[in-house]
Amino acid sequence: MSTSDLRSTAAHSTVPVAEKTRRRGPNRDAVVAAVKAVAGIIGIFAVWQIAVAIFDPPEFLLVGPFSAFAELAKRPEYFLSNTFVTLQEALAGFALGTALGVLCGAALHYSSTVRSFLYPALIAIDTIPKVALAPLFIVWFGFGFESKAFVAMAIAFFPLVINTYDGLSSVPHELQELARINKASQWKKMTKIEFIHALPAVLSGAKISISLAVGGAVVGEFIAGSKGLGYVILLANSQVDLASMFAAFIILAVIALALFFLVDQAGRRLVPWKNHSS
């Protein structure tokens, strides 16, 4: 076999191995990370239950995770129906917040006039506690699904605005020059270079926003809710039913973690080059 044949064989054998390693790496890392996360959660529950068993506080002060899970097993339909309500509100708010946040972030980047007028106002509004804005949405949209979704949107909106703006503003000068040299249109420059480069930042904002949207839905239910996990927590609080309250907390944590994981996995699919940059 000649030297050229050996080189060709080595190249053909090395590339698939490298590709397989690169493909398997992120999946293996994700499994390890998931196992560690589950172990950490189990550890927290174990410490919590042990502390309750040792100190034996009265049930109106603290209950253990076993009591919370027993409450979930006792009334699964009750918690499932209210979970579905909160999940719908959170997803609707996240979708609205994502769309408006990306559009607003792009407007801040591409228009200096919009940026000079709108950016300070957005920062000022962001400093207002969203609990204070919730009654306003209820006045505007009533006591139904819409008001809770808009509260979730208001909370999920700001991380996406800031991350989109920062991502678009951080496009390297070399890429800008490359587009100019190739006489790319503004549309191609925006879609082929700027938004592609900003996508990791946008997805990072989405991972923050999805958890905030869950909290926003609960805030809306606190103010004016007759169903949902926020209402479950308020009702349990009025009845000093800590088992139901902690059961709702656990469900909210599971929802937030699951949605965060889904957005993270979507980001890995959309920006694979970021995951293999090392």
VEXDREN-2710 file (C-alpha; in Angstrom, 1 decimal):
% VEXDREN-2710
k/r/px/py/pz
1/MET/0.0/0.0/0.0
2/SER/1.4/3.4/-1.0
3/THR/1.9/6.3/1.4
4/SER/-1.0/8.2/-0.3
5/ASP/-3.3/5.2/0.2
6/LEU/-2.3/5.1/3.9
7/ARG/-3.0/8.8/4.3
8/SER/-6.4/8.4/2.6
9/THR/-7.3/5.4/4.8
10/ALA/-6.2/7.2/8.0
11/ALA/-8.3/10.3/7.0
12/HIS/-11.4/8.2/6.3
13/SER/-11.0/6.3/9.5
14/THR/-10.2/9.3/11.7
15/VAL/-13.1/11.6/10.6
16/PRO/-15.9/9.2/11.5
17/VAL/-14.3/8.5/14.9
18/ALA/-14.0/12.2/15.5
19/GLU/-17.5/12.8/14.4
20/LYS/-18.8/10.0/16.6
21/THR/-16.9/11.3/19.6
22/ARG/-18.2/14.8/19.0
23/ARG/-21.7/13.5/18.7
24/ARG/-21.6/11.3/21.8
25/GLY/-19.8/13.9/24.0
26/PRO/-22.7/16.3/24.5
27/ASN/-25.2/13.4/25.1
28/ARG/-22.9/11.8/27.7
29/ASP/-22.4/15.1/29.4
30/ALA/-26.1/15.8/29.4
31/VAL/-26.7/12.4/31.1
32/VAL/-24.1/13.0/33.7
33/ALA/-25.4/16.5/34.4
34/ALA/-29.0/15.1/34.7
35/VAL/-27.8/12.3/37.1
36/LYS/-26.0/14.9/39.2
37/ALA/-29.0/17.2/39.3
38/VAL/-31.3/14.3/40.4
39/ALA/-28.8/13.3/43.0
40/GLY/-28.7/16.9/44.3
41/ILE/-32.5/17.1/44.5
42/ILE/-32.7/13.7/46.3
43/GLY/-30.0/15.0/48.7
44/ILE/-32.0/18.1/49.5
45/PHE/-35.2/16.1/50.1
46/ALA/-33.2/13.7/52.4
47/VAL/-31.7/16.5/54.4
48/TRP/-35.1/18.2/54.6
49/GLN/-36.8/15.0/55.9
50/ILE/-34.0/14.2/58.3
51/ALA/-34.2/17.7/59.8
52/VAL/-38.0/17.4/60.2
53/ALA/-37.6/14.0/61.9
54/ILE/-34.9/15.3/64.3
55/PHE/-36.4/18.6/65.3
56/ASP/-40.1/17.5/65.0
57/PRO/-41.6/20.9/64.4
58/PRO/-45.3/21.4/64.6
59/GLU/-47.1/20.8/61.3
60/PHE/-48.3/24.4/61.1
61/LEU/-44.6/25.4/60.9
62/LEU/-42.9/22.8/58.7
63/VAL/-43.7/19.4/57.2
64/GLY/-41.4/17.0/55.5
65/PRO/-41.3/16.0/51.8
66/PHE/-43.0/12.7/52.7
67/SER/-46.1/14.7/53.8
68/ALA/-46.0/16.8/50.6
69/PHE/-45.8/13.7/48.4
70/ALA/-48.5/12.0/50.4
71/GLU/-50.7/15.0/49.7
72/LEU/-49.9/14.7/46.0
73/ALA/-50.9/11.0/46.0
74/LYS/-54.1/11.8/47.9
75/ARG/-55.4/14.4/45.5
76/PRO/-53.7/13.9/42.1
77/GLU/-56.6/15.3/40.1
78/TYR/-56.8/18.5/42.1
79/PHE/-53.1/19.2/41.7
80/LEU/-53.0/18.1/38.0
81/SER/-55.8/20.3/37.0
82/ASN/-54.3/23.4/38.7
83/THR/-50.9/22.5/37.3
84/PHE/-52.3/22.5/33.8
85/VAL/-53.8/26.0/34.3
86/THR/-50.5/27.5/35.5
87/LEU/-48.5/25.7/32.8
88/GLN/-50.8/27.2/30.1
89/GLU/-50.4/30.7/31.5
90/ALA/-46.7/30.4/31.8
91/LEU/-46.2/29.1/28.2
92/ALA/-48.5/31.7/26.8
93/GLY/-46.6/34.4/28.7
94/PHE/-43.2/33.0/27.6
95/ALA/-44.3/32.9/24.0
96/LEU/-45.5/36.5/24.0
97/GLY/-42.5/37.7/26.0
98/THR/-40.1/35.9/23.6
99/ALA/-41.7/37.4/20.5
100/LEU/-41.9/40.9/21.9
101/GLY/-38.5/40.7/23.6
102/VAL/-36.7/39.7/20.5
103/LEU/-38.5/42.3/18.3
104/CYS/-37.8/45.1/20.9
105/GLY/-34.2/44.1/21.3
106/ALA/-33.7/44.2/17.5
107/ALA/-35.4/47.6/17.4
108/LEU/-33.0/48.9/20.1
109/HIS/-30.0/47.7/18.1
110/TYR/-31.0/48.8/14.6
111/SER/-32.6/52.2/15.5
112/SER/-30.6/54.7/17.4
113/THR/-33.7/56.8/17.8
114/VAL/-35.7/54.0/19.3
115/ARG/-32.7/53.2/21.6
116/SER/-32.3/56.7/22.9
117/PHE/-36.0/57.0/23.8
118/LEU/-37.0/53.5/24.7
119/TYR/-33.9/52.0/26.4
120/PRO/-34.0/54.2/29.5
121/ALA/-37.8/53.7/29.8
122/LEU/-37.4/50.0/29.7
123/ILE/-34.7/50.1/32.4
124/ALA/-37.0/52.2/34.6
125/ILE/-40.0/49.9/34.0
126/ASP/-37.8/46.9/34.8
127/THR/-37.0/48.2/38.2
128/ILE/-40.7/48.3/39.2
129/PRO/-41.7/45.1/41.1
130/LYS/-43.8/43.0/38.8
131/VAL/-46.2/42.3/41.7
132/ALA/-47.1/46.0/41.5
133/LEU/-47.9/45.7/37.8
134/ALA/-50.1/42.7/38.2
135/PRO/-53.2/44.6/39.4
136/LEU/-52.9/46.8/36.4
137/PHE/-53.1/43.9/34.0
138/ILE/-56.1/42.6/35.9
139/VAL/-57.9/45.9/35.4
140/TRP/-57.1/45.8/31.7
141/PHE/-57.7/42.2/30.9
142/GLY/-60.0/41.0/33.7
143/PHE/-59.7/38.1/36.1
144/GLY/-59.4/35.3/33.5
145/PHE/-56.5/33.5/31.7
146/GLU/-55.4/36.6/29.8
147/SER/-54.3/38.7/32.8
148/LYS/-52.1/35.9/34.2
149/ALA/-50.5/35.3/30.8
150/PHE/-49.7/39.0/30.5
151/VAL/-48.2/39.1/33.9
152/ALA/-46.0/36.2/32.9
153/MET/-45.1/38.0/29.7
154/ALA/-44.1/41.1/31.5
155/ILE/-41.7/39.2/33.7
156/ALA/-40.3/37.1/30.9
157/PHE/-40.0/40.0/28.5
158/PHE/-36.9/41.9/29.9
159/PRO/-34.2/39.2/29.8
160/LEU/-34.9/38.6/26.2
161/VAL/-34.8/42.3/25.3
162/ILE/-31.4/42.8/27.0
163/ASN/-29.9/39.5/25.7
164/THR/-31.1/40.1/22.1
165/TYR/-29.7/43.7/22.1
166/ASP/-26.4/42.6/23.6
167/GLY/-26.1/39.7/21.2
168/LEU/-26.7/41.8/18.2
169/SER/-24.3/44.5/19.5
170/SER/-21.5/42.0/20.0
171/VAL/-21.1/40.9/16.3
172/PRO/-17.4/41.0/15.6
173/HIS/-16.2/43.8/13.3
174/GLU/-14.5/41.3/11.0
175/LEU/-17.9/39.8/10.2
176/GLN/-19.4/43.2/9.5
177/GLU/-16.5/43.9/7.1
178/LEU/-16.9/40.6/5.4
179/ALA/-20.6/41.4/4.7
180/ARG/-19.6/44.8/3.4
181/ILE/-16.9/43.4/1.1
182/ASN/-19.4/40.9/-0.3
183/LYS/-22.0/43.6/-0.7
184/ALA/-24.6/41.7/1.3
185/SER/-27.9/43.3/1.6
186/GLN/-29.1/44.5/5.0
187/TRP/-31.6/41.6/5.1
188/LYS/-28.9/39.0/4.4
189/LYS/-26.5/40.7/6.8
190/MET/-29.2/40.6/9.5
191/THR/-30.4/37.0/9.0
192/LYS/-27.1/35.3/7.9
193/ILE/-24.7/37.0/10.3
194/GLU/-26.1/39.2/13.0
195/PHE/-29.0/37.0/14.2
196/ILE/-27.0/33.8/13.9
197/HIS/-24.2/35.3/16.0
198/ALA/-26.8/36.7/18.5
199/LEU/-28.7/33.4/18.8
200/PRO/-26.7/32.0/21.8
201/ALA/-27.4/35.2/23.7
202/VAL/-31.1/35.0/22.8
203/LEU/-31.3/31.4/24.0
204/SER/-29.5/32.3/27.2
205/GLY/-32.2/34.9/27.8
206/ALA/-34.9/32.4/27.0
207/LYS/-33.6/30.0/29.6
208/ILE/-33.9/32.7/32.2
209/SER/-37.3/33.9/30.9
210/ILE/-39.0/30.4/30.9
211/SER/-38.5/30.1/34.7
212/LEU/-39.5/33.7/35.3
213/ALA/-42.7/33.1/33.2
214/VAL/-43.7/30.3/35.7
215/GLY/-43.3/32.7/38.6
216/GLY/-45.2/35.4/36.7
217/ALA/-48.2/33.1/36.2
218/VAL/-48.2/32.4/40.0
219/VAL/-47.9/36.1/40.8
220/GLY/-51.0/36.7/38.6
221/GLU/-52.9/33.9/40.4
222/PHE/-51.9/35.4/43.8
223/ILE/-53.5/38.7/42.9
224/ALA/-56.7/37.4/41.3
225/GLY/-56.9/33.6/40.8
226/SER/-59.6/31.0/41.3
227/LYS/-57.5/28.2/40.0
228/GLY/-53.9/27.3/39.3
229/LEU/-51.0/26.5/41.6
230/GLY/-50.8/30.1/42.9
231/TYR/-54.4/29.7/44.1
232/VAL/-53.6/26.4/45.6
233/ILE/-50.8/28.0/47.6
234/LEU/-53.1/30.9/48.8
235/LEU/-55.9/28.5/49.8
236/ALA/-53.4/26.2/51.6
237/ASN/-52.0/29.3/53.4
238/SER/-55.5/30.3/54.6
239/GLN/-56.1/26.8/55.9
240/VAL/-52.5/26.5/57.4
241/ASP/-52.2/23.4/55.2
242/LEU/-48.4/23.2/54.7
243/ALA/-48.5/19.8/53.1
244/SER/-50.6/21.2/50.1
245/MET/-48.4/24.3/50.0
246/PHE/-45.2/22.4/49.8
247/ALA/-46.7/20.0/47.3
248/ALA/-47.5/23.0/45.1
249/PHE/-43.9/24.3/45.6
250/ILE/-42.5/21.0/44.5
251/ILE/-44.7/20.9/41.3
252/LEU/-43.6/24.5/40.5
253/ALA/-40.0/23.5/40.8
254/VAL/-40.5/20.5/38.6
255/ILE/-42.3/22.6/36.0
256/ALA/-39.5/25.3/36.0
257/LEU/-36.8/22.6/35.8
258/ALA/-38.5/20.7/33.0
259/LEU/-39.1/23.9/30.9
260/PHE/-35.6/25.1/31.5
261/PHE/-34.3/21.7/30.3
262/LEU/-36.4/21.8/27.2
263/VAL/-35.2/25.3/26.2
264/ASP/-31.6/24.2/26.9
265/GLN/-32.0/21.2/24.7
266/ALA/-33.6/23.3/21.9
267/GLY/-30.6/25.7/22.2
268/ARG/-28.2/22.8/21.8
269/ARG/-30.0/21.8/18.6
270/LEU/-30.1/25.3/17.2
271/VAL/-26.5/26.3/18.1
272/PRO/-24.5/23.1/17.9
273/TRP/-21.3/25.0/17.2
274/LYS/-21.4/26.6/20.6
275/ASN/-21.5/23.2/22.3
276/HIS/-18.4/21.9/20.4
277/SER/-16.4/25.1/20.5
278/SER/-14.0/23.7/23.1
END
